[in-house]
């Protein structure tokens, strides 16, 4: 299992970095459609793991939404005079509100499952609210200052990924070493409070890197944003775990050997990216 994870990471990481830094925004936006269609098909299994029609109809619905966004808001109109397109802003704001609702669902699970577990329409809506704002946030971050500094937006995307990876890795290793207090056993029995705290501490390595590269930043703000985004990323992970548990699914898919599905790899990012982008707009634009 570990060997498979390492082999997959060896080819996946260069592919991801290449897309982030080398693909022009307009091509990046269309390449993302394919990735999110795979994630949508995997979410279709959460809606109904036994019904291919339901899975493909949800995938097609998400595909129509993503294609429509790319056509209605072309890459060169996302940012105008330092202001983000209102459609993009609205989608990410709705996404942020969804994560407040998701937090309530996670905290009250399994009682909350009575509201949505047997309701395909609600689970479809939850899937759209999880995937579409993440798609929009990725493109919005990637496209920041793309005409002036082609790598700046990619660096912001990478920064969010580093925060998430640091939080995930720290939580895993600290949880394995000293984890005793279950965080939310009904949702994800393996996660511990000690692991969560360890993951938050690990993200301070990212803070140190940011301050080294950009020392003019306000340390307190960078620490606060990093820790908050790390917490939100943990919510994204827990939210997907909750929906998979309710659907009796261990992994969202099998496309990434040793890692599961695309949804398993981006679950933390689905929450972290929209929230980070909104925070960036509020404090740095």
C-alpha positions as CSV (number, residue, x, y, z in Angstrom):
1,X,0.0,0.0,0.0
2,X,2.7,2.5,1.0
3,X,4.7,1.5,-2.1
4,X,1.7,2.2,-4.3
5,X,1.2,5.6,-2.6
6,X,4.8,6.6,-3.2
7,X,4.8,5.5,-6.9
8,X,1.6,7.4,-7.5
9,X,2.9,10.5,-5.8
10,X,6.1,10.4,-7.9
11,X,4.2,10.8,-11.1
12,X,1.3,12.8,-9.8
13,X,3.2,15.6,-8.1
14,X,5.2,16.7,-11.2
15,X,1.9,16.6,-13.2
16,X,0.1,18.8,-10.8
17,X,3.0,21.3,-10.5
18,X,3.4,21.4,-14.3
19,X,-0.3,22.2,-14.7
20,X,-0.2,24.9,-12.0
21,X,2.9,26.7,-13.3
22,X,3.2,25.9,-17.0
23,X,-0.3,25.8,-18.3
24,X,-1.8,29.2,-19.3
25,X,-4.9,30.0,-17.4
26,X,-7.3,29.4,-20.3
27,X,-6.0,25.9,-20.8
28,X,-5.8,25.3,-17.1
29,X,-9.5,26.1,-16.7
30,X,-10.5,23.6,-19.3
31,X,-8.1,20.9,-18.0
32,X,-9.7,21.2,-14.6
33,X,-13.1,20.4,-16.1
34,X,-11.8,16.8,-16.8
35,X,-10.4,16.4,-13.3
36,X,-13.6,17.7,-11.7
37,X,-15.8,15.4,-13.9
38,X,-13.9,12.4,-12.4
39,X,-14.5,13.8,-8.9
40,X,-18.2,14.3,-9.8
41,X,-18.5,10.7,-11.0
42,X,-17.1,9.6,-7.6
43,X,-19.5,11.9,-5.8
44,X,-22.2,10.1,-7.8
45,X,-21.4,7.0,-5.9
46,X,-22.0,8.8,-2.6
47,X,-25.5,9.8,-4.0
48,X,-26.3,6.2,-5.0
49,X,-23.5,3.6,-5.2
50,X,-25.8,1.2,-7.0
51,X,-27.3,3.4,-9.7
52,X,-25.1,4.3,-12.8
53,X,-27.8,6.5,-14.2
54,X,-27.8,8.7,-11.0
55,X,-24.0,8.8,-11.1
56,X,-23.7,9.8,-14.7
57,X,-26.6,12.3,-14.5
58,X,-24.9,14.1,-11.6
59,X,-21.6,14.1,-13.5
60,X,-23.3,15.6,-16.6
61,X,-24.9,18.3,-14.4
62,X,-21.6,19.3,-12.9
63,X,-20.0,19.2,-16.3
64,X,-22.6,21.6,-17.7
65,X,-22.1,24.0,-14.8
66,X,-18.3,24.0,-15.2
67,X,-18.4,24.4,-18.9
68,X,-20.9,27.2,-18.6
69,X,-18.7,29.0,-16.0
70,X,-15.7,28.8,-18.4
71,X,-17.8,30.2,-21.3
72,X,-19.6,32.9,-19.3
73,X,-16.4,34.0,-17.5
74,X,-13.4,33.6,-19.8
75,X,-10.0,33.5,-18.1
76,X,-9.1,37.1,-19.2
77,X,-12.2,38.5,-17.5
78,X,-11.9,36.9,-14.1
79,X,-9.9,39.8,-12.7
80,X,-10.5,43.4,-13.9
81,X,-8.7,46.3,-12.3
82,X,-8.0,44.2,-9.2
83,X,-11.6,43.2,-8.8
84,X,-12.8,39.6,-9.2
85,X,-15.8,38.9,-11.5
86,X,-19.0,39.0,-9.5
87,X,-20.1,35.5,-10.6
88,X,-16.9,34.1,-9.3
89,X,-17.2,36.0,-6.0
90,X,-20.8,34.8,-5.6
91,X,-20.0,31.2,-6.2
92,X,-17.1,31.3,-3.7
93,X,-19.3,33.1,-1.1
94,X,-22.0,30.4,-1.5
95,X,-19.3,27.8,-1.1
96,X,-18.1,29.4,2.2
97,X,-21.7,29.4,3.5
98,X,-21.9,25.7,2.5
99,X,-18.9,24.9,4.7
100,X,-20.7,26.5,7.7
101,X,-23.7,24.2,7.0
102,X,-21.3,21.3,6.5
103,X,-19.7,21.9,9.9
104,X,-23.1,21.7,11.5
105,X,-23.8,18.4,9.6
106,X,-20.5,16.9,10.7
107,X,-20.7,18.0,14.3
108,X,-24.3,16.5,14.6
109,X,-23.6,13.3,12.6
110,X,-25.2,10.7,12.7
111,X,-28.3,12.6,13.7
112,X,-27.9,15.0,10.8
113,X,-27.9,12.0,8.3
114,X,-31.6,11.5,8.9
115,X,-32.1,14.8,6.9
116,X,-30.1,13.8,3.8
117,X,-29.0,10.2,3.8
118,X,-32.0,9.0,1.8
119,X,-32.4,12.2,-0.2
120,X,-30.5,12.0,-3.6
121,X,-31.5,15.6,-4.4
122,X,-29.9,17.0,-1.2
123,X,-26.8,14.9,-1.7
124,X,-26.5,16.1,-5.3
125,X,-26.8,19.7,-4.1
126,X,-24.1,19.1,-1.4
127,X,-21.8,17.7,-4.1
128,X,-22.3,20.7,-6.3
129,X,-21.6,23.0,-3.4
130,X,-18.5,21.1,-2.6
131,X,-17.0,20.9,-6.1
132,X,-18.0,24.0,-8.0
133,X,-16.7,26.6,-5.6
134,X,-13.4,24.7,-5.4
135,X,-13.2,24.7,-9.2
136,X,-13.8,28.5,-9.3
137,X,-11.3,29.2,-6.5
138,X,-8.6,27.2,-8.3
139,X,-9.0,29.2,-11.5
140,X,-9.3,32.5,-9.6
141,X,-6.1,32.0,-7.7
142,X,-4.2,30.7,-10.7
143,X,-5.2,33.8,-12.8
144,X,-4.2,36.4,-10.2
145,X,-1.7,38.8,-11.9
146,X,-1.2,36.2,-14.7
147,X,-0.3,38.9,-17.2
148,X,2.2,40.6,-15.0
149,X,3.8,37.7,-13.2
150,X,2.9,34.3,-14.8
151,X,4.0,32.3,-11.7
152,X,2.4,34.4,-9.0
153,X,-1.1,32.8,-9.1
154,X,0.4,29.3,-9.3
155,X,2.5,30.1,-6.3
156,X,-0.7,30.9,-4.3
157,X,-2.3,27.6,-5.4
158,X,0.8,25.8,-4.3
159,X,0.8,27.7,-1.0
160,X,-2.7,26.4,-0.2
161,X,-1.7,22.9,-1.2
162,X,1.4,23.1,1.0
163,X,-0.8,24.1,4.0
164,X,-3.1,21.2,3.3
165,X,-0.3,18.7,2.8
166,X,1.5,19.9,6.0
167,X,-1.7,19.7,8.0
168,X,-2.5,16.2,6.7
169,X,1.0,14.9,7.1
170,X,1.4,16.3,10.6
171,X,-2.0,15.0,11.7
172,X,-1.2,11.5,10.3
173,X,2.2,11.1,12.0
174,X,1.4,12.8,15.3
175,X,-1.9,10.9,15.5
176,X,-0.1,7.6,14.9
177,X,2.6,8.5,17.5
178,X,0.6,10.0,20.4
179,X,-3.1,10.1,19.3
180,X,-5.5,9.0,22.0
181,X,-8.4,11.4,22.1
182,X,-10.9,10.6,19.3
183,X,-11.8,13.8,17.3
184,X,-15.1,12.7,15.8
185,X,-15.4,8.9,16.1
186,X,-18.8,8.7,14.5
187,X,-17.4,10.4,11.3
188,X,-13.8,9.2,11.2
189,X,-12.7,6.8,13.9
190,X,-9.0,7.1,13.1
191,X,-8.7,10.9,13.5
192,X,-7.6,12.2,16.9
193,X,-7.5,15.6,18.6
194,X,-3.7,15.2,19.1
195,X,-3.3,14.6,15.4
196,X,-5.3,17.7,14.5
197,X,-3.1,19.8,16.8
198,X,0.0,18.2,15.4
199,X,-1.2,19.1,11.9
200,X,-1.8,22.7,12.9
201,X,1.7,22.9,14.3
202,X,3.2,21.4,11.2
203,X,1.7,24.2,9.1
204,X,3.9,26.6,10.9
205,X,6.7,25.3,8.7
206,X,4.8,26.8,5.8
207,X,4.5,30.1,7.7
208,X,8.3,30.1,8.1
209,X,8.7,29.6,4.4
210,X,6.3,32.4,3.6
211,X,8.0,34.8,5.9
212,X,11.4,33.9,4.5
213,X,10.4,34.5,1.0
214,X,8.2,37.5,1.7
215,X,9.4,39.1,5.0
216,X,7.3,42.2,4.5
217,X,4.2,40.2,5.4
218,X,2.5,40.7,8.8
219,X,3.5,37.6,10.8
220,X,0.4,37.5,12.9
221,X,-1.9,37.6,9.9
222,X,0.0,34.9,8.1
223,X,-0.1,32.6,11.1
224,X,-3.8,33.3,11.7
225,X,-4.7,32.7,8.0
226,X,-2.6,29.5,7.8
227,X,-4.1,28.0,10.9
228,X,-7.6,28.9,9.9
229,X,-7.2,27.4,6.4
230,X,-5.7,24.3,7.9
231,X,-8.7,23.9,10.2
232,X,-11.1,24.4,7.2
233,X,-9.1,21.8,5.2
234,X,-9.7,19.3,8.1
235,X,-13.4,20.1,7.8
236,X,-13.3,19.2,4.1
237,X,-11.7,15.9,4.9
238,X,-14.3,15.2,7.7
239,X,-17.2,16.2,5.5
240,X,-16.2,13.7,2.7
241,X,-15.6,11.0,5.3
242,X,-19.1,11.6,6.7
243,X,-20.8,11.3,3.3
244,X,-18.7,8.2,2.4
245,X,-19.5,6.6,5.8
246,X,-23.2,7.2,5.3
247,X,-22.9,5.6,1.8
248,X,-20.9,2.7,3.1
249,X,-17.9,3.6,0.8
250,X,-14.3,3.3,1.9
251,X,-12.7,5.2,-1.0
252,X,-14.4,7.5,-3.4
253,X,-12.6,5.7,-6.4
254,X,-9.7,3.6,-7.5
255,X,-8.1,5.8,-10.2
256,X,-5.1,6.7,-8.1
257,X,-3.5,3.5,-6.8
258,X,-2.8,3.7,-3.1
259,X,-4.6,7.0,-2.8
260,X,-8.2,6.1,-3.8
261,X,-10.1,8.5,-6.0
262,X,-9.6,12.1,-7.1
263,X,-12.2,13.1,-4.5
264,X,-10.1,11.5,-1.8
265,X,-7.1,13.6,-2.8
266,X,-8.9,16.9,-3.1
267,X,-11.4,16.6,-0.2
268,X,-9.4,19.0,2.0
269,X,-8.8,21.4,-0.9
270,X,-12.5,21.6,-1.6
271,X,-12.9,23.6,1.6
272,X,-9.5,25.2,1.8
273,X,-9.3,26.8,-1.7
274,X,-12.6,28.9,-1.7
275,X,-12.0,30.1,1.9
276,X,-8.3,31.0,1.3
277,X,-9.3,32.9,-1.9
278,X,-11.9,34.9,-0.2
279,X,-9.5,35.7,2.6
280,X,-6.8,36.7,0.1
281,X,-9.3,39.0,-1.7
282,X,-10.3,40.6,1.7
283,X,-6.7,41.2,3.0
284,X,-4.3,41.3,0.1
285,X,-6.2,42.6,-3.0
